[in-house]
Amino acid sequence: MLSRYFIPLLFVALWSTGFVGAKFGLPAAEPFTFLGVRMLLAVTAVGILIPFFRVSWPKRVVDYLHISVVGILIHGIYLGGVFSAIYRGVDSGLSAVVVGLQPLVTVLLSAVWLGERLGPVKLIGTLVGFAGILVVIGDRGIGIDGVNGAGLLFCVASLIAISVGTIYQKRHGTGFDLLAGVFVQYVAAGLFYWAMAFAFEQRDILWTPRFIFALGWLVLVLSLGAVLLLMWLIRHGEAGRVASLFYLVPPFVAVEAWLLFDEQLSMIAIGGIGLCVFGVAMVMRAPAKG
């Protein structure tokens, strides 16, 4: 019984630290350079783990292409956008709130792309969640110009990428061995990161203790620990519960950013987060037919 609740909450807690880890390490490296090094280490680590599991590799070339597209969307553009936004001054808490709209956007895309029915409860929940995001953004005074505006655009790009990636994976990426899929996704995302780094960044790294700690945390805790917990959850039939728990990430990040970086959230912003979580909860608890 303990594992039924403790493991999913542990997974969410670990996943939420990715936003804080980004802010912790980004002063020492540009975003895509940081992510490129992280993914290189993650690919190595997953490659070391593979011989200890019974991994079934995809049989067709097109399967590798589908998995790679998912990897570039969900890991490459999603993480690249989040790290770029934080690098340009967007608070880790706010970036988590914006990309936390992913389940809501996915519901809308599913209705358009997959023909899934968007009933009244889901529609109301989607609007409530969107209102929550507007409250948070309005309270923080984010403009459309300057550094914050550019950072917000990166957050939106991340939101779109992970939402489209989720739908794409639902159509083309099911039925693959999880560990093999993660390995292929990581390789594709790593190539994307380094292409972006060589195209747009200086690729300088300050190997400070803080950067090394952040890098090690993101590789071991996020790229390995969180993935292994996800494997455990799916193996025990908890994938649906994981989906709903993802919506707890923004509050976790807000608390972590407050403790570590003194990022302040007013009562209005906290209320906006509450609206977002409540809206997504409505979507997730809605009957299958609306």
C-alpha positions as CSV (number, residue, x, y, z in Angstrom):
1,M,0.0,0.0,0.0
2,L,2.9,2.4,0.8
3,S,4.4,1.9,-2.6
4,R,1.1,2.7,-4.3
5,Y,1.4,6.3,-3.1
6,F,5.0,6.8,-2.1
7,I,6.6,5.7,-5.4
8,P,4.4,8.0,-7.6
9,L,5.0,11.0,-5.3
10,L,8.7,10.3,-5.3
11,F,8.7,10.2,-9.1
12,V,6.9,13.6,-9.2
13,A,9.3,15.0,-6.6
14,L,12.4,13.9,-8.6
15,W,10.9,15.1,-11.9
16,S,10.2,18.6,-10.5
17,T,13.9,19.0,-9.5
18,G,14.8,19.2,-13.2
19,F,13.6,22.8,-13.3
20,V,15.6,23.7,-10.2
21,G,18.6,21.8,-11.5
22,A,18.5,23.8,-14.7
23,K,18.7,27.1,-12.9
24,F,21.4,25.8,-10.5
25,G,23.7,24.8,-13.4
26,L,22.9,27.2,-16.2
27,P,25.2,30.1,-15.1
28,A,28.2,27.9,-15.9
29,A,27.1,26.8,-19.5
30,E,24.7,27.8,-22.2
31,P,21.5,25.8,-22.4
32,F,22.2,23.5,-25.3
33,T,25.8,22.9,-24.4
34,F,24.6,22.0,-20.9
35,L,22.0,19.7,-22.2
36,G,24.4,18.2,-24.7
37,V,26.8,17.2,-22.0
38,R,24.0,15.9,-19.8
39,M,22.6,13.8,-22.7
40,L,26.0,12.4,-23.5
41,L,26.4,11.1,-20.0
42,A,22.7,9.9,-19.9
43,V,23.2,7.9,-23.1
44,T,26.3,6.3,-21.6
45,A,24.5,5.5,-18.3
46,V,21.5,4.0,-20.0
47,G,23.8,2.0,-22.3
48,I,25.5,0.6,-19.2
49,L,22.1,-0.4,-17.8
50,I,20.8,-2.1,-20.9
51,P,22.8,-5.4,-20.6
52,F,21.1,-6.0,-17.2
53,F,17.6,-6.0,-18.7
54,R,15.9,-8.1,-21.3
55,V,15.7,-5.3,-23.9
56,S,13.7,-5.9,-27.1
57,W,14.9,-3.6,-29.9
58,P,12.6,-2.3,-32.7
59,K,12.8,-4.3,-35.9
60,R,12.1,-1.7,-38.5
61,V,14.0,1.4,-39.6
62,V,10.8,3.5,-39.5
63,D,10.3,2.5,-35.8
64,Y,13.7,4.1,-35.0
65,L,12.6,7.2,-37.0
66,H,9.3,7.5,-35.0
67,I,11.1,7.1,-31.7
68,S,13.7,9.7,-32.7
69,V,11.0,12.2,-33.6
70,V,9.5,11.7,-30.1
71,G,12.9,12.1,-28.6
72,I,13.6,15.4,-30.4
73,L,10.2,16.8,-29.5
74,I,9.9,15.6,-25.8
75,H,13.5,15.8,-24.8
76,G,15.2,18.0,-27.4
77,I,12.8,20.9,-28.0
78,Y,10.9,20.6,-24.7
79,L,14.0,20.6,-22.4
80,G,15.9,22.9,-24.8
81,G,13.1,25.5,-24.5
82,V,12.8,25.2,-20.7
83,F,16.6,25.6,-20.2
84,S,16.7,28.5,-22.7
85,A,13.9,30.2,-20.9
86,I,15.5,29.8,-17.5
87,Y,18.9,30.9,-19.0
88,R,17.2,34.1,-20.1
89,G,15.7,34.9,-16.7
90,V,12.4,33.2,-16.5
91,D,11.8,31.8,-13.0
92,S,12.0,28.1,-12.7
93,G,8.6,28.1,-11.0
94,L,6.9,30.1,-13.8
95,S,8.5,27.9,-16.5
96,A,7.1,24.8,-14.7
97,V,3.6,26.4,-14.6
98,V,3.6,27.3,-18.3
99,V,4.8,23.9,-19.5
100,G,2.5,22.3,-16.9
101,L,-0.3,23.1,-19.2
102,Q,0.8,20.2,-21.4
103,P,-2.0,17.8,-20.3
104,L,-4.6,20.5,-21.2
105,V,-3.1,21.2,-24.6
106,T,-2.8,17.5,-25.2
107,V,-6.5,17.1,-24.6
108,L,-7.3,19.7,-27.2
109,L,-4.8,18.2,-29.7
110,S,-6.2,14.8,-29.1
111,A,-9.7,16.0,-30.0
112,V,-8.4,17.6,-33.3
113,W,-5.7,15.1,-34.3
114,L,-7.0,11.8,-32.9
115,G,-10.7,12.5,-33.0
116,E,-11.2,12.0,-29.3
117,R,-14.3,13.5,-27.8
118,L,-13.9,16.7,-25.8
119,G,-16.9,16.7,-23.5
120,P,-18.2,19.6,-21.4
121,V,-16.3,18.6,-18.2
122,K,-13.0,18.4,-20.1
123,L,-13.7,21.7,-21.9
124,I,-14.5,23.5,-18.6
125,G,-11.4,22.0,-17.0
126,T,-9.2,23.2,-19.9
127,L,-10.6,26.7,-19.6
128,V,-10.1,26.8,-15.8
129,G,-6.5,25.6,-16.2
130,F,-5.8,28.3,-18.9
131,A,-7.3,30.9,-16.6
132,G,-4.9,29.8,-13.9
133,I,-1.9,30.3,-16.2
134,L,-3.1,33.8,-17.2
135,V,-3.4,34.7,-13.5
136,V,0.1,33.6,-12.8
137,I,1.6,35.3,-15.8
138,G,-0.3,38.5,-15.2
139,D,0.7,38.6,-11.5
140,R,4.4,38.2,-12.5
141,G,4.2,41.1,-14.9
142,I,5.6,39.2,-17.9
143,G,5.9,41.3,-21.0
144,I,6.2,40.3,-24.7
145,D,9.4,42.2,-25.3
146,G,12.9,42.0,-23.9
147,V,14.4,39.1,-22.0
148,N,11.3,37.9,-20.2
149,G,9.3,37.9,-23.4
150,A,11.9,35.8,-25.2
151,G,12.0,33.4,-22.3
152,L,8.2,33.1,-22.3
153,L,8.3,32.2,-26.0
154,F,10.8,29.4,-25.2
155,C,8.4,28.1,-22.6
156,V,5.5,28.1,-25.1
157,A,7.7,26.3,-27.6
158,S,8.4,23.7,-24.9
159,L,4.7,23.4,-24.2
160,I,3.9,22.8,-27.8
161,A,6.7,20.4,-28.4
162,I,5.9,18.1,-25.4
163,S,2.2,18.2,-26.3
164,V,2.7,17.3,-29.9
165,G,5.3,14.8,-28.9
166,T,2.8,13.1,-26.6
167,I,0.2,12.8,-29.3
168,Y,2.9,11.6,-31.8
169,Q,4.0,8.9,-29.4
170,K,0.5,7.8,-28.9
171,R,0.1,7.3,-32.6
172,H,3.5,6.0,-33.6
173,G,5.5,5.2,-30.5
174,T,3.6,2.6,-28.5
175,G,4.6,-1.1,-28.3
176,F,8.3,-0.5,-27.9
177,D,10.5,-1.7,-25.1
178,L,10.7,1.3,-22.7
179,L,14.5,1.1,-22.0
180,A,15.3,0.7,-25.7
181,G,13.0,3.5,-26.6
182,V,14.6,5.8,-24.0
183,F,18.0,5.0,-25.4
184,V,17.1,5.9,-28.9
185,Q,15.2,9.0,-27.8
186,Y,18.3,10.1,-25.8
187,V,20.6,9.6,-28.8
188,A,18.3,11.6,-31.1
189,A,17.9,14.4,-28.5
190,G,21.7,14.5,-27.9
191,L,22.4,15.0,-31.6
192,F,19.8,17.8,-31.6
193,Y,21.4,19.5,-28.6
194,W,24.9,19.4,-30.1
195,A,23.6,20.7,-33.5
196,M,22.0,23.6,-31.7
197,A,25.0,24.2,-29.6
198,F,27.4,24.3,-32.6
199,A,25.0,26.5,-34.5
200,F,24.1,29.1,-31.9
201,E,26.4,28.9,-28.8
202,Q,30.0,29.4,-27.8
203,R,30.1,26.0,-26.0
204,D,32.1,27.3,-23.1
205,I,31.7,25.5,-19.7
206,L,32.8,26.6,-16.3
207,W,33.4,23.4,-14.5
208,T,32.5,24.7,-11.1
209,P,31.4,22.5,-8.2
210,R,27.9,23.9,-8.5
211,F,27.8,23.0,-12.2
212,I,29.2,19.5,-11.7
213,F,26.6,18.9,-8.9
214,A,23.7,20.1,-11.1
215,L,25.0,18.0,-14.0
216,G,25.4,14.9,-11.9
217,W,21.9,15.4,-10.3
218,L,20.2,15.8,-13.7
219,V,21.9,12.7,-15.1
220,L,21.6,10.3,-12.1
221,V,18.3,11.5,-10.5
222,L,16.4,12.6,-13.6
223,S,17.7,10.7,-16.6
224,L,18.2,7.5,-14.7
225,G,16.3,7.6,-11.4
226,A,13.0,9.1,-12.7
227,V,13.1,6.8,-15.8
228,L,13.5,3.7,-13.7
229,L,10.7,4.8,-11.4
230,L,8.6,5.3,-14.5
231,M,9.4,1.7,-15.6
232,W,8.3,0.5,-12.2
233,L,5.1,2.4,-12.3
234,I,4.2,1.2,-15.8
235,R,5.1,-2.4,-14.9
236,H,2.6,-2.2,-12.0
237,G,-0.2,-0.7,-14.0
238,E,0.2,2.9,-12.8
239,A,0.7,4.8,-16.0
240,G,-2.6,6.5,-15.7
241,R,-1.8,7.6,-12.2
242,V,1.5,9.0,-13.3
243,A,-0.2,11.1,-15.9
244,S,-2.4,12.8,-13.3
245,L,0.6,13.2,-10.9
246,F,2.4,15.3,-13.5
247,Y,0.1,18.1,-12.7
248,L,1.6,18.4,-9.2
249,V,5.0,19.3,-10.7
250,P,4.4,23.2,-10.7
251,P,3.5,23.4,-7.0
252,F,6.6,21.2,-6.2
253,V,8.8,23.4,-8.3
254,A,7.4,26.6,-6.7
255,V,8.2,25.4,-3.2
256,E,11.7,24.2,-4.3
257,A,12.5,27.5,-6.0
258,W,11.2,29.4,-2.9
259,L,13.5,27.4,-0.6
260,L,16.6,27.5,-2.9
261,F,16.4,30.7,-4.8
262,D,13.9,32.9,-2.8
263,E,11.6,33.1,-5.8
264,Q,8.5,34.7,-4.4
265,L,5.0,33.8,-5.4
266,S,2.2,36.0,-4.2
267,M,-1.2,34.7,-2.9
268,I,-2.6,35.6,-6.3
269,A,0.0,33.5,-8.1
270,I,-0.6,30.6,-5.7
271,G,-4.3,30.9,-6.4
272,G,-3.5,30.8,-10.2
273,I,-1.5,27.6,-9.7
274,G,-4.4,26.2,-7.7
275,L,-6.8,27.0,-10.6
276,C,-4.4,25.2,-13.0
277,V,-4.2,22.1,-10.9
278,F,-8.0,22.1,-10.3
279,G,-8.6,22.5,-14.1
280,V,-6.3,19.6,-15.0
281,A,-7.9,17.5,-12.2
282,M,-11.3,18.1,-13.9
283,V,-9.9,17.0,-17.2
284,M,-8.4,13.8,-15.7
285,R,-11.5,12.9,-13.7
286,A,-13.9,13.5,-16.5
287,P,-15.8,10.5,-17.8
288,A,-14.5,8.9,-21.0
289,K,-17.5,10.3,-22.9
290,G,-17.2,13.8,-21.5
